[in-house]
Amino acid sequence: MTDRLDRAKSCYTSVLHDVMRAMGLKDFTLPPRIRPMDPEGVLTGPAFTIEGRIVEGADAHQTLLEWTGLLSKCPAGHVWVAQPSNQIVASMGELSAETLHRKGVLGVVTDGALRDTNFILKLGLPTWGTHYTPRDVVGLWLPTAIGETIRIEDVTINPGDWVHGDRDGMVVIPAAHLDEVIDKGVAAMATESKVRRAILDGMDPQEAYLKYGKF
């Protein structure tokens, strides 16, 4: 796992995108509204999937009981990936981020809001979301699925699929293709380095493309 994680981290998202496109895969790029709080670095790892919805008038105790249950279930070495199905409440905040960080969870991706952002930035847990709000889940939000297939727009995310993101955005790599995508990504970066060196040495860009088959 550690070797795979290190090899994946060495790849930038755009090269993995190009590899999957060349493999004929489709619908693997998360929408650009999902952005990292801190664009430095790379978030990569297998998905722990969550889905939920707004439930008006939900019991406050029940919402917190189920939320803390989610935190308990998220395993170390995974990325919390959520479809909260709303843009009203924050899907991650200070105590939750601290809990996940201490458990060894790699990061958070949610198609929803975040809060307590200064704390999360200081904590250093890579966290992605759509916007910020002080409003939390209490009395409003309940999970509907844990460890099941979820969708973010046209992207299907199965438990164990690999999410990979940096400043350019985030892609989802199907688990069945993971090692092939990483291997091809590492090889593609090596070829790009040759193209870059050739251009810096004065080669015409079209000639470099024709020679190395990549640009």
N, C-alpha and C positions, 0 to 999 in steps of 0.2 A: 504493500500500500504506500509506504513512504517513498519508494523509488518512483512509483507511478505518479504520486503527488508532485514530486520534485520535477519530473519530466514535463508534466502538464504545466506547472508554474513557469517553466522556462519558455513556454509558447505565448505569443501574444494573440489576442482574440481574433484579430483580422486574418491571421494565417490559418487558424483553425476553421474560421468561416469559409475561406477559400478552399481548403481541403475538403470540407463536407459538401460544398457546392459541386466540386469536381467529382465527388463520389456519387452524385445524383440525389443526395438527401435534400429534403425540403422542410420548410416551416420549423426552423431551429433557432431563429434570432428573436430574442425577447424585444418587446416594443421599447423605443427610446425613452419613454416616460419613466422607465425603471432605471434609476441612476445611483451610483455609489455616493454615500456621504463624503467619503474621502477617495478621490480618484487615483491616489497613488497605490501602486501595488496591484496584485492579482488575487481574485477570489476564485478558487477552484475546488471541486470536490463533489461527492455523491449527494443526491438530494434526499432529504427527509421531507415528505410532502404533507401539506396541510391545506384543508379547505374549510371555509366557514361562511357565516352570513349574519346580517343584522337581524336581531329579534327584539322588536320594540317591547318594552315592558318586561324583559327577562329579569329573573331574580338576580340581584347583585351577587349574592353568595354563590349561586350556581355558576355565573359567568367566571368568577375568580377561581372556583374549584376546577372548572374545566380548563381554564387557561393554565393554571399551575400544573394540571395533569399533562398538558401538551409539553410544557417545559421538562417535566420528568421523563417523558417518553423519547425526547430527541436525543439520539446517540452521539457520542463523541466521534470525531472524524467525519462528520456529515455537515451539510449546509441546510439550514432551516429554509425551506422554500414554500411560500404560502400564497394561496389565492383567497384573500379575505372577502372578496365579492362586495366590496364597498370602498368608498373614498371618504368615509365619515370619521372613523375612529383610527387611532394609531395601532398598528399591528406589531410594534416593538417599542419598548421603552427601557428605562434605566435598570430596574431590578431584573427584568427578564433577560436583558443583554448580559448583565453580570452573571446570572445563573448559567446561561449557555456558555459564556466564555470560560467559566470555572470548570465546566464539564468537558471542555475540549471540543466544543462545536466550532466549526471552521468559520462560519459566517451566517448572515441572514439575507434572504432575498424575499421581498414581498411586493405584490402588486397593490400596494396600499401605502398608508401614511406611517410616519415615524414620529416619535417624540423623545424628549430628554436627549437631544442630539449632542449637546456639548459633552455630556457625560459619556455617551457612546464613542464619540471621537477620542476622548482621553483614554477610554478603556482599550481602544485599538481593535475592537471586533469589527471586521469588514461587514458593512451593513448597507443594503440597497433598498430603495423604496421610491415612491412617486412624489411625495410631498411631506410636509410637516404639519402637525396639529397637536395641541395640548390635550385633546379629547381622548379618553381611553376606552377600553372594552367594557368597563363595569356597567352592568344593567343593559347592555346593548348588543353584545356579539357573542356567538357561540360557535364552536367547531362543528362541522358536519361530516368531515372525513379526515382520517389520519392514515398515512402510509398507503394512500390510494392514488390512482392517476388523476392529475389535475390539468387544467388548461389555463394558459395566459394568452389571451387572444387566439392566434392560430397555432400556438406552440403547445404540444402535448408533453407533459413531464411525468414520467413514471418514477416510482420510488427506485433509487439507485442510479437513475440517469445522472450524467455529470453536468454540472453547471460551471461555466468558465467565463469570467468577466474581468475587464480592465477599463481604463478610461474610455475606450472606444465603444463599449457596450458589453452585452452578454449573450452567449450562445448556450444551447443545451445539446449535449452529445449523448445520443442513445447508448445505453450501457453495452449493447451488443457490438457497437462499433468503436468503443473507447480506445482500446490499445492501437487499433489501426489508425484512428484519427491522430492520436498523439505521435505515433511513429512517423506518419506522413507529415505532421506539422513540424517536427524536429528536422526532418529531411528538407522540407520546403524552406525553412529558415536558413539552412546551410547553403542552399542554392541561391537564395536572395542575397546572402552575403557575397557570393561570387559575382552576382550581377552588380551589386553596389560597388564592389571593388573595381570591376571592369569599367563602369561609368566614371568613377573618380579618376581612373587612369586614362580617361579620354575616349573610351569606346562609345560609338553612337548608340543611343538607347534601343533603337530598333535592331541593330546588329546584336546587341547584348541579349535582347529578347529571343532572337532567332537562334543564337548560340546556346542559351541555357534553357529556353522554353518557359521562362517565368519572368514576370515583371510586376 
